[in-house]
Amino acid sequence: MMYIMCSGVFMRIVVATTLLPHEHPELVVVATRQFFPDWHPGEIPPRNKFPSDSTPTRMISDVGSLDGIIENCRKHRILDTALDAMTLHSEGNTTHFSLSRQAASVGRCSFVLEEPPVGGCIDVTVTHENLDLYLTELTYHQGREEYPRYPNDDSSMKEDGSSSVWVSKRRK
């Protein structure tokens, strides 16, 4: 277990993914490390021969930051979506969210809101004091000067991932 001191506050980020018997372990690790380069789940199982009767393996490791996700979201201009997805299951000082492992393998951040997609998920659990404030500040961009955002506000996406409708002050 690794806790990181962040601005005088302790933070823990746990990243996990499930390796299915038919999947190539090295590719799963490479996809996960796209956003979490310091992810080291311990022993990586060898690749199974087909057909395999082995069981799925859960690979888990603590990481130091969410920087990889945030930079990708900033690059693709989805910081508000990131805020919504990362705080959708926020409870007190802990939240959890999932990313598409298949999208991560090609360097794209795609949040999973419902059924696990083909290619699996990267599951992230974040524990941080004043978590919602921390994530709001982490996903900040200049557009929030005109349209402030915070977790679970009226502009947040709905639980099924559909967007809320809001009208820009510029458009009349």
C-alpha positions as CSV (number, residue, x, y, z in Angstrom):
1,M,0.0,0.0,0.0
2,M,1.4,3.4,-1.0
3,Y,0.2,6.7,0.2
4,I,1.6,9.8,-1.4
5,M,1.9,13.1,0.3
6,C,0.2,15.8,-1.9
7,S,0.1,19.4,-0.6
8,G,0.1,18.2,3.0
9,V,-2.7,15.7,2.3
10,F,-2.4,11.9,1.8
11,M,-3.5,10.4,-1.5
12,R,-3.7,6.9,-2.7
13,I,-4.4,5.7,-6.2
14,V,-4.9,2.0,-6.9
15,V,-5.0,0.8,-10.5
16,A,-6.3,-2.7,-11.3
17,T,-7.2,-4.7,-14.4
18,T,-8.3,-8.3,-15.0
19,L,-6.2,-10.4,-17.4
20,L,-8.4,-13.0,-19.0
21,P,-6.9,-16.4,-20.1
22,H,-7.0,-15.6,-23.8
23,E,-5.3,-12.1,-23.4
24,H,-1.6,-11.4,-24.0
25,P,-0.2,-10.2,-20.6
26,E,2.4,-7.9,-22.1
27,L,-0.2,-6.0,-24.2
28,V,-2.4,-5.6,-21.2
29,V,0.5,-4.1,-19.2
30,V,1.5,-1.8,-22.1
31,A,-2.1,-0.5,-22.4
32,T,-2.3,0.2,-18.7
33,R,1.0,1.9,-18.6
34,Q,-0.1,4.3,-21.3
35,F,-1.7,6.4,-18.5
36,F,0.1,4.9,-15.5
37,P,3.8,4.5,-16.4
38,D,4.6,3.6,-12.7
39,W,2.1,0.8,-12.6
40,H,3.9,-2.4,-11.5
41,P,1.5,-5.2,-10.6
42,G,4.2,-7.6,-9.4
43,E,4.6,-10.8,-11.2
44,I,3.1,-10.8,-14.7
45,P,1.8,-14.2,-15.6
46,P,3.1,-15.9,-18.7
47,R,1.0,-16.0,-21.9
48,N,-1.3,-19.0,-21.9
49,K,-1.5,-21.4,-24.8
50,F,-4.9,-21.8,-26.5
51,P,-7.1,-23.4,-25.3
52,S,-6.5,-22.6,-21.7
53,D,-8.3,-23.7,-18.6
54,S,-6.7,-21.1,-16.4
55,T,-8.7,-18.5,-14.5
56,P,-8.7,-14.7,-14.9
57,T,-5.9,-12.9,-13.0
58,R,-6.4,-9.6,-11.2
59,M,-3.4,-7.4,-11.5
60,I,-3.2,-4.5,-9.0
61,S,-0.7,-1.8,-8.2
62,D,-0.6,1.6,-6.5
63,V,0.5,4.5,-8.7
64,G,1.8,8.0,-8.0
65,S,-0.6,10.3,-10.0
66,L,-3.4,10.8,-12.5
67,D,-1.2,12.9,-14.7
68,G,-1.3,10.6,-17.7
69,I,-5.1,10.7,-17.8
70,I,-5.3,14.4,-17.1
71,E,-2.8,15.3,-19.9
72,N,-4.7,13.1,-22.4
73,C,-8.0,14.6,-21.4
74,R,-6.5,18.1,-21.7
75,K,-5.1,17.2,-25.2
76,H,-8.5,15.9,-26.4
77,R,-10.5,18.7,-24.6
78,I,-12.6,16.4,-22.4
79,L,-11.6,17.7,-18.9
80,D,-15.3,18.4,-18.0
81,T,-16.2,14.8,-19.0
82,A,-13.2,13.6,-16.9
83,L,-14.5,15.5,-13.9
84,D,-18.0,14.0,-14.3
85,A,-16.8,10.5,-14.9
86,M,-14.2,10.5,-12.1
87,T,-16.7,11.9,-9.5
88,L,-19.8,9.9,-10.6
89,H,-19.1,7.3,-7.9
90,S,-17.5,9.7,-5.4
91,E,-18.3,8.9,-1.7
92,G,-16.6,11.2,0.8
93,N,-12.8,10.9,0.2
94,T,-12.9,7.9,-2.2
95,T,-14.0,7.5,-5.8
96,H,-13.7,4.8,-8.4
97,F,-14.0,4.9,-12.2
98,S,-13.0,2.7,-15.2
99,L,-11.2,3.3,-18.4
100,S,-11.4,1.3,-21.6
101,R,-8.2,-0.7,-21.9
102,Q,-8.6,-1.1,-25.7
103,A,-8.8,2.7,-26.1
104,A,-5.8,3.1,-23.7
105,S,-3.8,0.7,-26.0
106,V,-3.9,3.4,-28.7
107,G,-3.4,6.3,-26.3
108,R,-6.9,7.5,-25.9
109,C,-8.7,8.1,-22.6
110,S,-12.2,6.7,-22.7
111,F,-14.3,6.4,-19.5
112,V,-16.4,3.3,-19.1
113,L,-19.8,4.1,-17.5
114,E,-21.8,0.9,-18.0
115,E,-21.0,-2.6,-19.2
116,P,-17.3,-3.5,-19.5
117,P,-16.3,-3.1,-23.1
118,V,-14.5,-5.6,-25.4
119,G,-10.9,-5.4,-24.5
120,G,-11.4,-5.0,-20.7
121,C,-11.2,-2.1,-18.2
122,I,-8.6,-0.4,-16.2
123,D,-10.2,0.2,-12.8
124,V,-9.0,3.2,-10.8
125,T,-9.7,4.0,-7.1
126,V,-8.6,7.3,-5.7
127,T,-8.6,8.3,-2.0
128,H,-7.8,11.9,-1.2
129,E,-9.0,14.3,1.5
130,N,-11.4,16.8,-0.1
131,L,-11.6,14.6,-3.1
132,D,-14.2,16.5,-5.1
133,L,-12.2,19.8,-4.7
134,Y,-9.0,18.0,-5.7
135,L,-10.5,16.6,-8.9
136,T,-12.2,19.9,-9.8
137,E,-8.8,21.6,-9.5
138,L,-7.0,18.8,-11.3
139,T,-9.4,19.1,-14.3
140,Y,-9.4,22.9,-14.4
141,H,-9.3,24.7,-17.7
142,Q,-9.9,28.4,-18.7
143,G,-13.5,27.7,-19.9
144,R,-14.5,27.4,-16.3
145,E,-13.9,31.1,-15.8
146,E,-17.1,31.7,-17.8
147,Y,-18.9,28.4,-16.9
148,P,-17.8,27.2,-13.5
149,R,-18.1,23.5,-12.9
150,Y,-18.1,21.3,-9.8
151,P,-19.0,17.6,-9.2
152,N,-22.7,16.8,-9.6
153,D,-23.8,20.2,-10.7
154,D,-26.6,20.9,-13.1
155,S,-24.1,20.6,-16.1
156,S,-22.9,17.2,-15.1
157,M,-23.5,14.3,-17.4
158,K,-26.2,11.9,-16.5
159,E,-25.4,8.5,-15.0
160,D,-25.8,6.8,-18.4
161,G,-23.2,9.1,-19.8
162,S,-25.5,11.3,-21.9
163,S,-24.9,15.0,-21.7
164,S,-26.9,17.6,-19.8
165,V,-28.3,20.3,-22.0
166,W,-27.2,23.9,-21.2
167,V,-27.2,27.0,-23.3
168,S,-24.2,29.3,-23.7
169,K,-24.7,32.9,-22.8
170,R,-23.2,33.8,-26.2
171,R,-25.9,32.0,-28.1
172,K,-29.3,33.6,-28.1
